[in-house]
Amino acid sequence: MTDFMEFLYQHYIRPYVEAQPKDDGDTFRASLCENNQTAETRKDVESVVAFAATHAFFAGSAHRIGTGTGWPVRQRAFGGPLSTGGKG
C-alpha cells in the first residue's frame, strides 16, 4: 500500500472500526482469531485486513462520487455527479 493508504488506515479507518460496538459473538470470534495465531501470522492477517479495509473505503468513496450522493463540496464545484463519458 502507498504511504497515503497506510496513513489513512492507521489514522482514520482502523480507529473507526475499533470504535464500533461489539456484541459477545464479535468478541468471541475475534478472540478465536487472535489466540490461535503466531506472531508472524498475526502480522500477515493485519496486513490483509488493512489492505481490504482501505480498498473497501476507496470503493465506497468512488461509488458515492459517481452517483452524486456524497461529497457536497464536489457537487457544488462541478454541478452534480461525474459524467459517465458516454453519449445519451
Buried (B, 14 or more C-beta within 10 A) or exposed (E): EEEEBEEBBEEEBBEEEEEEEEEEEEEEEEEEEEEEBEEEEEEEEEEEBBEEBBEEBEEEEEEBBEEBEBBEEBBEEEEEBEEEEEEE
